[in-house]
Amino acid sequence: VYILDVLQANEKSGLLVFDEEVINFGVVYAGVQNAVDVGFENVGNDSIVIESVNSNCGCTVGTLSSNVLASGERGTLEVRFTGDSKRRGEQVRSIAVTVRDKPYPILLFVKAEVK
């Protein structure tokens, strides 16, 4: 899958690379919102457009600093996680980042131990 992006980058395409693909909040407390900024960069040869950021749970939200990046430009994705008091213990959630003209989303994972 990653090889496809590298090949496309060589063909004048944008290529989005995140600083982290697994965001580990460690121990968090139920009902408390936690947030972290995750950096990303367009390392390809052309601009990219991020069309959407979706999570598999309402407890996890991703907010972009910018959805259009020129080649070499960096941005941030603010990831917010709020632990649910009904689901204590280890939690793993996903965030799908959809980039225009890419056949599949980039998946990021959010981990936390909810107390």
Residue frames as qw, qx, qy, qz and C-alpha x, y, z in Angstrom:
[[0.000, 0.887, 0.461, 0.000, 0.00, 0.00, 0.00],
 [0.288, -0.823, 0.110, 0.477, 2.74, 2.45, 0.94],
 [0.484, -0.106, 0.593, 0.635, 4.62, 1.48, -2.24],
 [0.279, 0.692, 0.590, 0.308, 1.71, 2.79, -4.32],
 [0.121, -0.968, -0.133, 0.177, 2.06, 6.22, -2.70],
 [0.451, -0.561, 0.412, 0.558, 5.82, 6.26, -3.36],
 [0.439, 0.228, 0.673, 0.550, 5.25, 5.35, -7.01],
 [0.131, 0.852, 0.477, 0.171, 2.55, 7.99, -7.33],
 [0.295, -0.865, 0.039, 0.403, 4.83, 10.59, -5.70],
 [0.453, -0.277, 0.542, 0.651, 7.36, 9.95, -8.42],
 [0.246, 0.462, 0.680, 0.514, 4.64, 10.68, -10.98],
 [0.015, -0.273, -0.020, -0.962, 4.08, 14.28, -9.83],
 [0.541, -0.572, -0.551, -0.275, 1.62, 13.40, -7.09],
 [0.296, -0.664, 0.370, -0.578, 1.20, 14.61, -3.54],
 [0.696, -0.080, -0.695, 0.161, 2.13, 12.29, -0.69],
 [0.445, -0.711, 0.131, -0.529, 0.89, 12.87, 2.86],
 [0.654, 0.049, -0.666, 0.355, 3.08, 11.50, 5.68],
 [0.543, -0.778, -0.086, -0.304, 2.13, 11.74, 9.37],
 [0.035, 0.646, -0.650, 0.399, 4.71, 12.10, 12.15],
 [0.289, -0.121, 0.874, -0.371, 2.81, 9.42, 14.12],
 [0.485, -0.101, -0.669, -0.554, 0.38, 6.75, 12.97],
 [0.581, -0.466, -0.660, 0.094, -0.40, 5.56, 16.51],
 [0.114, -0.602, 0.208, -0.762, -1.36, 8.27, 19.00],
 [0.605, -0.286, -0.707, 0.230, -1.01, 6.89, 22.52],
 [0.273, -0.749, 0.015, -0.603, -2.66, 9.02, 25.21],
 [0.236, 0.195, -0.801, 0.514, -1.59, 6.61, 27.96],
 [0.170, -0.465, -0.803, 0.332, -3.78, 6.69, 31.09],
 [0.163, -0.299, -0.157, -0.927, -6.79, 9.05, 30.83],
 [0.148, 0.219, 0.759, -0.595, -9.81, 9.56, 33.04],
 [0.115, 0.546, 0.795, 0.239, -13.41, 9.03, 31.96],
 [0.009, 0.900, 0.431, -0.070, -15.17, 12.24, 30.95],
 [0.272, -0.765, 0.196, 0.550, -11.96, 14.26, 30.59],
 [0.694, 0.718, 0.046, 0.033, -11.09, 15.53, 27.11],
 [0.608, -0.471, 0.392, 0.504, -7.48, 14.96, 26.06],
 [0.580, 0.810, 0.047, -0.070, -5.85, 16.54, 23.01],
 [0.575, -0.415, 0.441, 0.550, -2.62, 16.31, 21.08],
 [0.475, 0.768, -0.183, -0.389, -1.39, 17.81, 17.80],
 [0.792, -0.025, 0.525, 0.312, 0.00, 15.36, 15.24],
 [0.087, 0.684, -0.354, -0.631, 2.17, 16.84, 12.51],
 [0.770, 0.335, 0.519, 0.157, 2.04, 15.84, 8.85],
 [0.066, -0.618, 0.389, 0.679, 3.80, 16.86, 5.65],
 [0.792, 0.580, 0.122, -0.148, 3.20, 16.69, 1.93],
 [0.476, -0.530, 0.567, 0.413, 6.45, 15.05, 0.78],
 [0.663, 0.427, 0.566, 0.239, 5.23, 14.58, -2.79],
 [0.360, -0.009, 0.347, 0.866, 5.79, 16.70, -5.87],
 [0.150, -0.445, -0.471, -0.747, 2.30, 18.21, -6.16],
 [0.354, -0.249, 0.332, -0.838, -0.37, 19.77, -3.95],
 [0.235, -0.248, -0.940, -0.006, -2.84, 17.60, -2.08],
 [0.458, -0.355, -0.021, -0.815, -6.37, 18.15, -0.81],
 [0.023, -0.074, -0.928, 0.365, -7.56, 16.39, 2.34],
 [0.365, -0.338, -0.535, -0.683, -11.24, 15.76, 1.73],
 [0.695, -0.555, -0.152, -0.430, -12.28, 14.39, 5.13],
 [0.142, 0.316, -0.813, 0.469, -11.21, 13.25, 8.58],
 [0.756, -0.321, -0.221, -0.526, -13.54, 10.67, 10.15],
 [0.119, -0.358, 0.849, -0.370, -13.34, 8.61, 13.32],
 [0.459, -0.170, -0.839, -0.238, -15.05, 5.34, 14.18],
 [0.401, -0.538, -0.669, 0.319, -16.40, 6.73, 17.47],
 [0.069, -0.899, -0.212, -0.378, -17.86, 10.00, 18.76],
 [0.653, -0.711, 0.001, 0.261, -15.26, 9.98, 21.57],
 [0.584, -0.239, 0.357, 0.689, -12.49, 10.72, 19.04],
 [0.367, 0.898, 0.218, -0.106, -12.35, 13.86, 16.90],
 [0.617, -0.093, 0.269, 0.733, -9.73, 15.08, 14.43],
 [0.194, 0.939, 0.196, -0.203, -9.46, 18.74, 13.34],
 [0.726, 0.290, 0.178, 0.597, -7.12, 19.88, 10.54],
 [0.237, -0.608, 0.001, 0.758, -5.07, 23.07, 10.54],
 [0.325, 0.538, -0.347, -0.696, -5.39, 23.12, 6.73],
 [0.818, 0.205, 0.524, -0.121, -6.90, 20.79, 4.16],
 [0.709, 0.691, -0.021, 0.140, -4.78, 21.95, 1.18],
 [0.573, -0.656, 0.336, 0.360, -1.01, 21.49, 1.27],
 [0.524, 0.773, -0.341, -0.107, 1.55, 22.44, -1.35],
 [0.881, 0.177, -0.333, 0.287, 4.59, 20.24, -1.90],
 [0.474, 0.232, -0.464, 0.711, 6.84, 20.44, 1.19],
 [0.332, -0.512, 0.099, -0.786, 4.18, 22.13, 3.33],
 [0.244, -0.084, -0.884, 0.389, 3.43, 20.93, 6.89],
 [0.493, -0.465, -0.176, -0.714, 0.21, 20.95, 8.87],
 [0.084, -0.148, 0.844, -0.510, -1.27, 19.58, 12.07],
 [0.566, -0.359, -0.618, -0.410, -4.17, 17.35, 12.99],
 [0.292, -0.351, 0.557, -0.694, -5.55, 18.06, 16.46],
 [0.559, -0.168, -0.797, -0.154, -6.73, 14.73, 17.88],
 [0.393, -0.359, 0.405, -0.743, -9.16, 14.88, 20.82],
 [0.535, -0.131, -0.832, -0.062, -10.16, 11.82, 22.83],
 [0.458, -0.391, 0.344, -0.721, -12.68, 11.67, 25.68],
 [0.162, 0.052, -0.979, 0.112, -12.87, 8.41, 27.61],
 [0.611, -0.344, -0.365, -0.612, -16.33, 6.95, 28.18],
 [0.375, -0.404, 0.642, -0.533, -17.21, 6.02, 31.78],
 [0.905, 0.055, 0.197, -0.373, -19.11, 2.96, 30.46],
 [0.907, 0.359, -0.151, 0.161, -16.03, 1.60, 28.67],
 [0.359, -0.832, 0.423, 0.020, -13.08, 1.49, 31.02],
 [0.824, -0.143, 0.465, 0.289, -9.80, -0.19, 30.20],
 [0.316, -0.267, 0.532, 0.738, -7.79, -0.14, 27.00],
 [0.519, 0.722, 0.332, -0.315, -9.47, 1.67, 24.12],
 [0.360, -0.163, 0.570, 0.720, -8.33, 1.71, 20.48],
 [0.443, 0.752, 0.342, -0.348, -10.04, 4.00, 17.99],
 [0.564, 0.120, 0.473, 0.666, -9.25, 4.88, 14.38],
 [0.196, 0.771, 0.047, -0.604, -9.20, 8.06, 12.33],
 [0.652, 0.343, 0.538, 0.409, -9.45, 7.84, 8.53],
 [0.011, -0.689, 0.147, 0.710, -7.90, 10.71, 6.57],
 [0.669, 0.502, 0.522, 0.166, -9.19, 10.79, 3.00],
 [0.172, -0.536, 0.333, 0.756, -7.00, 12.50, 0.40],
 [0.644, 0.630, 0.051, -0.431, -8.41, 13.47, -3.01],
 [0.645, 0.594, -0.447, -0.180, -7.32, 11.17, -5.86],
 [0.024, -0.390, 0.900, -0.193, -6.09, 8.44, -3.49],
 [0.594, -0.113, -0.688, -0.402, -7.83, 5.04, -3.62],
 [0.665, -0.420, -0.596, 0.162, -7.82, 4.48, 0.15],
 [0.283, -0.914, 0.053, -0.286, -7.73, 6.58, 3.34],
 [0.357, 0.409, -0.658, 0.521, -4.73, 6.93, 5.64],
 [0.714, -0.561, -0.392, -0.150, -5.54, 5.24, 8.96],
 [0.087, 0.501, -0.565, 0.650, -4.31, 6.61, 12.26],
 [0.650, -0.393, -0.650, 0.001, -4.94, 4.82, 15.55],
 [0.236, -0.631, 0.293, -0.679, -5.73, 6.35, 18.94],
 [0.672, -0.182, -0.694, 0.182, -4.94, 4.33, 22.07],
 [0.219, -0.553, 0.348, -0.725, -5.76, 5.10, 25.70],
 [0.385, -0.206, -0.856, 0.276, -6.23, 3.34, 29.03],
 [0.341, -0.559, -0.157, -0.739, -9.49, 4.76, 30.46],
 [0.269, -0.088, -0.785, 0.551, -9.76, 4.85, 34.28]]
